[in-house]
Amino acid sequence: MKNIIIIILISFISFFLFQKKEKPYTVNTPIHNINYSSNNTIDFRLAAKKGTKSVVHVTAYKEDVEQYMYFDHFFGFYDQYQIPNQKYTSGSGVIVSHDGYIITNNHVIKGFEEVSVSLHNGQEYSGKVVATDPSTDLALLKIDAKNLTILNFANSDLVEIGQWVLAIGNPLNLNSTVTSGIVSAKARNINILNQQYAIESFIQTDAAVNPGNSGGALVDLNGNLIGINTAIASTTGAYSGYSFAIPSNIVNKVYNDLLNYGVVQRAFLGIYIQEMSPKLANELNIKFTAGIYVNGYTANSNAESAGIREGDIITQVDNYQVNNIPELQEVLLKKNPGMNVKITINRNGKIKIFDVQLTNKEGGIDVIKKS
């Protein structure tokens, strides 16, 4: 019996001492060494410091009268009375000149009689509406001030999808608020401007924008202006993930035209257009080509005179590729009547280039001034 117990103990000891050991699990995923030096660090402080000094709080007021009617039970007749009521709206604006010119959205001040402008340091000024352009939803204001800090215009054509941006404004009356995000898309049309010749070619971003941000700045990480925040995509009226800004190149053109002429100088090709799509290509029984389909002309069209024909597909204006109508509108808005542009078209698979002189909306090439 004693010998049996000894044999069992030896067996257990041998099992634990000599059993095959499993190799530890190893991961062969490569490790990428990233240099987290100051050159690679994303820092919003410079842009925020520049931007907040140049973004103002815009408040617009108007006197309104509320009318009420009541029934006098003692004498048995109706009567009415009025109570004065001051209504207001608020938004943001961007200082674009040292002597007090400010760009904001037209919808911020539309229909209101008085405008007040508050700088980032709390100084308040009475503002004057110099001119407006409903077709781009922009307005030019003026305050009596000197040596103001301005934002420099960046070239919005060079803005890239995925780059960091800051939205600066006064959402929900919270002064000098800065939010960050990336550029989500360009040349976005969301059909919010119900105006003849409306231009919608927005920069889309996921930086948080709320009511009150309208007219404020969208800046790059160097603190340069790349857009004017204008709208949000929302089912609630508050930020839901996407916001939209008017590109700085459009803002710059509108600012200078409103300042110099009182109205924006719009340039036209003299054609009726339709955006190409696979569905349209199928209906026309042609091969799909991204661009703008020419389906007619205006009277005395310079495009027709230059040789552009119905059925042509515009693919490029000067050196700018135009895949959709917002891109075409943005390019043309930066031009003036009387200028010549090179229009590249696809005609039955062949590429042709035409030189077209742009006209104003009346078909001429003269500067149009505010009457």
C-alpha positions in Angstrom: 0.0 0.0 0.0 2.8 2.3 0.9 4.5 1.6 -2.4 1.3 2.5 -4.3 1.0 5.9 -2.6 4.6 6.7 -3.5 4.1 5.8 -7.2 1.0 8.1 -7.4 2.9 11.0 -5.8 5.7 10.6 -8.3 3.3 10.5 -11.2 1.7 13.9 -10.1 5.0 15.5 -9.6 6.2 14.3 -13.0 3.0 15.7 -14.7 3.5 19.2 -13.4 7.3 19.3 -13.9 7.5 17.9 -17.4 4.2 19.0 -19.1 4.7 21.0 -22.4 4.5 24.7 -21.7 2.4 26.8 -24.2 4.2 29.7 -25.9 2.8 33.1 -25.0 0.5 34.8 -27.6 2.3 37.5 -29.6 1.0 40.4 -31.7 2.9 41.2 -34.9 1.0 44.5 -35.7 3.7 47.0 -36.8 4.2 50.0 -34.6 4.5 53.4 -36.4 6.7 55.9 -34.7 5.0 59.3 -34.8 6.9 62.4 -34.1 4.7 64.5 -31.7 6.9 67.6 -32.0 5.5 71.1 -32.0 5.3 71.0 -35.8 2.7 68.3 -35.7 0.7 69.5 -32.8 -2.7 71.0 -33.6 -3.0 74.2 -31.8 -6.1 76.4 -32.0 -4.9 79.2 -29.8 -3.4 81.6 -32.4 -6.5 81.3 -34.7 -8.9 81.8 -31.7 -7.0 84.9 -30.5 -7.0 86.5 -33.9 -10.6 85.6 -34.7 -12.2 86.7 -31.5 -10.7 90.2 -31.8 -12.3 90.6 -35.2 -15.7 89.1 -34.7 -18.5 91.3 -33.4 -21.9 90.9 -31.9 -24.6 92.3 -34.2 -28.1 93.2 -32.7 -30.9 94.6 -34.9 -34.0 96.3 -33.5 -37.3 97.5 -34.8 -40.4 99.1 -33.1 -43.5 97.1 -33.6 -47.1 97.5 -32.4 -49.1 94.7 -30.9 -52.9 95.1 -31.5 -55.4 93.6 -29.1 -59.2 93.5 -29.1 -61.6 93.1 -26.2 -65.3 92.9 -25.5 -66.9 95.3 -23.0 -69.5 93.2 -21.3 -71.1 96.3 -19.5 -71.7 98.4 -22.6 -71.7 95.4 -25.0 -69.3 96.5 -27.7 -65.8 95.5 -29.0 -62.8 97.9 -28.7 -59.2 97.5 -29.5 -55.9 99.0 -28.2 -52.3 99.0 -29.2 -49.1 98.3 -27.1 -45.7 99.3 -28.5 -43.3 96.4 -28.6 -39.6 96.4 -29.5 -38.4 93.3 -31.4 -34.8 92.3 -32.0 -32.6 89.7 -33.4 -28.9 89.0 -33.0 -26.1 87.5 -34.8 -22.4 88.0 -35.6 -20.3 90.0 -38.0 -16.6 90.1 -39.2 -14.5 93.3 -39.3 -13.0 93.6 -42.7 -11.5 97.1 -42.6 -9.6 99.1 -40.0 -12.1 101.9 -40.3 -15.2 100.0 -39.4 -16.7 98.0 -42.3 -18.3 94.8 -41.2 -19.6 91.8 -43.1 -22.6 89.9 -41.8 -25.5 87.9 -43.1 -28.4 89.7 -44.8 -30.9 87.6 -42.8 -29.4 88.9 -39.5 -30.5 92.5 -40.3 -33.3 92.1 -42.9 -36.5 93.9 -41.9 -35.0 95.7 -38.9 -34.5 99.4 -38.5 -31.6 99.9 -36.2 -28.4 98.0 -35.8 -26.0 97.9 -32.8 -22.5 96.4 -32.9 -20.6 95.2 -29.9 -16.8 94.5 -30.2 -15.1 91.7 -28.3 -14.1 94.1 -25.5 -17.6 95.2 -24.9 -17.5 98.6 -26.8 -20.8 99.3 -28.5 -21.4 101.3 -31.7 -24.4 102.3 -33.7 -24.2 100.5 -37.1 -25.3 101.7 -40.5 -26.5 99.2 -43.2 -24.4 100.3 -46.3 -25.8 97.7 -48.7 -27.1 94.2 -48.9 -27.1 91.3 -51.4 -29.9 88.8 -50.7 -28.7 86.5 -53.5 -25.6 85.6 -51.4 -27.2 86.4 -48.0 -24.5 89.0 -47.3 -24.8 92.6 -45.9 -22.2 95.3 -45.4 -22.4 97.4 -42.2 -20.4 100.4 -41.1 -19.5 101.7 -37.6 -17.7 105.0 -36.8 -14.5 103.5 -35.4 -10.7 103.5 -36.2 -7.8 101.1 -35.9 -9.9 98.0 -35.6 -8.4 94.5 -35.8 -9.4 92.8 -39.1 -9.4 89.3 -40.4 -7.4 88.7 -43.6 -9.1 86.9 -46.4 -7.8 83.5 -47.3 -8.1 82.0 -50.8 -11.1 79.7 -50.2 -10.3 77.8 -53.5 -7.3 76.3 -51.7 -9.4 75.1 -48.7 -9.3 71.3 -48.6 -11.8 68.7 -47.3 -10.5 67.4 -43.9 -8.6 70.5 -42.8 -9.2 71.9 -39.4 -11.3 75.1 -39.0 -12.7 77.2 -36.2 -16.2 78.8 -36.1 -16.2 82.1 -34.1 -19.4 84.0 -33.2 -22.0 84.7 -30.6 -24.3 81.6 -30.5 -27.3 81.9 -28.2 -26.0 85.3 -27.1 -22.8 83.7 -25.7 -20.2 86.3 -26.8 -16.9 85.3 -28.5 -17.5 81.6 -28.6 -15.0 79.4 -30.5 -15.8 75.9 -31.8 -13.6 73.6 -33.9 -14.2 71.0 -36.6 -13.1 70.0 -40.1 -14.2 70.9 -43.6 -16.7 68.2 -44.5 -17.5 69.2 -48.1 -17.2 72.1 -50.6 -19.6 73.7 -53.1 -22.6 72.5 -51.2 -26.1 73.7 -52.2 -28.8 73.3 -49.6 -31.6 75.4 -51.3 -32.2 78.0 -48.5 -31.9 81.2 -50.6 -35.2 81.9 -52.3 -33.8 84.6 -54.5 -33.5 85.1 -58.2 -29.9 84.4 -59.2 -29.2 83.0 -55.7 -25.7 81.7 -55.2 -25.2 78.7 -52.9 -21.7 77.1 -52.9 -21.2 76.6 -49.2 -18.2 75.2 -47.3 -19.7 72.5 -45.1 -18.1 71.9 -41.7 -18.9 69.9 -38.5 -17.8 72.8 -36.3 -20.7 73.5 -33.9 -22.8 76.5 -35.1 -26.1 77.7 -33.5 -28.5 80.6 -33.9 -26.4 83.7 -33.3 -23.4 82.4 -35.2 -24.8 83.7 -38.4 -22.5 86.3 -39.9 -19.5 85.1 -37.9 -16.2 83.8 -39.0 -14.9 80.4 -40.2 -11.1 80.6 -40.0 -8.2 78.4 -40.7 -5.5 77.6 -38.1 -3.6 80.7 -39.1 -6.6 82.8 -38.2 -7.4 83.8 -41.8 -11.0 84.1 -42.9 -12.2 81.2 -45.1 -15.9 81.8 -44.8 -18.9 83.5 -43.2 -21.0 81.1 -41.1 -24.6 81.2 -42.5 -26.7 78.1 -41.9 -27.1 74.8 -40.1 -28.6 71.5 -41.2 -31.0 70.7 -38.4 -34.4 69.3 -37.6 -34.6 71.1 -34.3 -33.3 74.6 -35.1 -30.1 73.9 -33.1 -26.8 72.3 -34.1 -27.1 68.7 -35.3 -23.8 68.0 -36.9 -23.3 70.2 -40.0 -23.0 73.9 -40.7 -22.4 75.9 -43.8 -20.3 78.9 -44.6 -20.1 81.3 -47.6 -16.6 80.9 -49.1 -14.2 83.9 -48.5 -13.6 84.4 -52.2 -17.4 85.1 -52.7 -17.4 87.2 -49.5 -14.5 89.3 -50.8 -16.1 89.9 -54.2 -19.4 90.9 -52.6 -17.8 93.2 -50.1 -15.8 95.1 -52.7 -18.8 95.4 -55.0 -21.2 96.6 -52.3 -18.5 99.1 -51.1 -17.8 100.4 -54.6 -21.1 100.1 -56.5 -23.8 99.4 -53.9 -24.8 96.2 -55.8 -22.9 93.1 -56.7 -21.6 92.9 -60.3 -22.9 89.6 -61.6 -21.5 88.0 -64.8 -23.5 85.7 -67.0 -22.7 83.3 -69.9 -26.2 83.7 -71.5 -27.2 80.0 -71.3 -29.8 77.8 -69.6 -28.2 75.0 -67.8 -28.8 71.7 -66.1 -26.5 69.6 -63.9 -25.3 66.4 -65.5 -26.3 63.2 -63.7 -26.4 59.5 -64.7 -30.2 59.9 -64.9 -30.0 62.8 -67.3 -27.4 61.0 -69.4 -29.6 58.0 -69.6 -32.6 60.2 -70.7 -30.4 61.9 -73.4 -28.9 58.5 -74.4 -25.4 59.8 -74.0 -22.3 58.7 -72.0 -22.3 60.3 -68.5 -19.8 63.1 -68.2 -19.6 65.2 -65.0 -20.3 68.9 -65.8 -23.0 71.3 -66.8 -25.4 70.5 -69.6 -26.3 73.4 -72.0 -30.0 73.2 -72.8 -30.7 76.7 -74.2 -29.7 80.3 -74.6 -30.9 83.7 -73.5 -31.5 86.4 -76.0 -28.4 87.6 -77.8 -26.3 85.1 -76.0 -22.5 85.6 -76.1 -22.0 81.9 -75.4 -24.0 81.0 -78.5 -22.2 83.6 -80.6 -18.8 82.2 -79.4 -19.8 78.7 -80.7 -21.2 76.9 -77.7 -24.2 74.7 -78.7 -27.1 73.0 -77.1 -26.1 69.6 -75.8 -22.6 70.7 -75.0 -21.3 69.8 -71.5 -19.3 72.5 -69.7 -16.4 70.9 -67.8 -14.1 73.8 -67.1 -14.1 77.6 -66.8 -10.6 79.0 -67.2 -8.6 76.7 -64.9 -11.4 75.7 -62.7 -13.1 72.3 -63.0 -16.9 72.6 -62.7 -18.7 69.3 -61.9 -21.9 70.9 -60.6 -23.9 74.1 -60.8 -22.7 75.6 -57.4 -19.1 75.3 -58.6 -20.0 77.1 -61.9 -21.9 79.8 -60.0 -19.0 80.4 -57.6 -16.5 80.7 -60.5 -18.7 83.2 -62.4 -19.5 85.3 -59.3 -15.8 86.1 -59.0 -15.9 87.6 -62.5 -17.2 90.9 -63.8 -19.3 91.7 -66.9 -17.0 92.4 -69.8 -14.4 89.8 -68.7 -13.5 87.0 -71.1 -13.4 83.4 -69.9 -12.3 80.2 -71.6 -15.1 77.6 -71.5 -14.0 74.0 -72.0 -16.8 71.7 -73.2 -17.3 68.1 -74.1 -19.2 67.8 -77.4 -20.0 64.2 -78.3 -16.8 63.0 -76.6 -14.5 65.7 -78.1 -13.0 68.5 -76.1 -13.4 72.0 -77.4 -12.5 75.4 -75.9 -14.3 78.7 -76.5 -13.6 82.3 -75.5 -16.7 83.9 -74.2 -17.2 87.5 -73.0 -19.4 87.6 -69.9 -22.3 90.1 -69.7 -24.4 91.6 -67.0 -28.0 90.5 -66.3 -29.2 93.0 -68.9 -27.0 91.6 -71.6 -24.5 94.4 -71.6 -21.0 94.8 -70.2 -21.4 98.0 -68.3 -21.1 98.3 -64.5 -24.5 98.4 -62.8 -24.8 100.8 -59.9 -27.4 101.1 -57.3 -30.2 103.4 -58.3 
